[in-house]
Amino acid sequence: MSFEILEKLEAKVQMAVDTISLLQMEIEELKERNSSLENESNGLRQQQEELTQENARLIADHQAWQERIRSLLGKMDEVE
């Protein structure tokens, strides 16, 4: 009788060890995935910053052109 109990206990311990091993592998996979996502996120943040800077530059260029056009139109009005 006690031999059967030991066999059952051994089976449960082995199942626990197997489960722990699987969970450890899953944790490693999740850590790798997390690292990959962090790298991707950092790249996207950098891209966003670059696009924000380019947008600001284009807005400034647009305003400069508008000012030049207004100035030229003002000069044309003076000529007429």
MOLINQUI-V579251 format. One record per backbone hydrogen bond with DSSP energy under -0.5 kcal/mol. CO is the residue of the C=O (numbers start at 1). NH is the residue of the N-H. E is the energy in kcal/mol with one decimal. If there is no record, write none. Layout:
# MOLINQUI-V579251
co: (CO,CO)
nh: (NH,NH)
e: (E,E)
This chain:
# MOLINQUI-V579251
co: (1,2,3,4,5,6,7,8,9,10,11,12,13,14,15,16,17,18,19,20,21,22,23,24,25,26,27,28,29,30,31,32,33,34,35,36,37,38,39,40,41,42,43,44,45,46,47,48,49,50,51,52,53,54,55,56,57,58,59,60,61,62,63,64,65,66,67,68,69,70,71,72,73,74,75,76)
nh: (5,6,7,8,9,10,11,12,13,14,15,16,17,18,19,20,21,22,23,24,25,26,27,28,29,30,31,32,33,34,35,36,37,38,39,40,41,42,43,44,45,46,47,48,49,50,51,52,53,54,55,56,57,58,59,60,61,62,63,64,65,66,67,68,69,70,71,72,73,74,75,76,77,78,79,80)
e: (-1.7,-2.2,-2.2,-2.4,-2.6,-2.9,-2.4,-2.4,-2.7,-2.7,-2.4,-2.4,-2.6,-2.6,-2.5,-2.6,-2.4,-2.4,-2.5,-2.4,-2.2,-2.3,-2.4,-2.2,-2.3,-2.5,-2.4,-2.3,-2.5,-2.6,-2.4,-2.4,-2.6,-2.4,-2.3,-2.4,-2.6,-2.6,-2.2,-2.4,-2.5,-2.2,-2.4,-2.7,-2.4,-2.5,-2.7,-2.6,-2.4,-2.6,-2.7,-2.3,-2.2,-2.7,-2.5,-2.3,-2.6,-2.6,-2.6,-2.3,-2.6,-2.5,-2.2,-2.3,-2.7,-2.6,-2.3,-2.6,-2.8,-2.5,-2.1,-2.2,-2.2,-1.6,-1.6,-1.7)
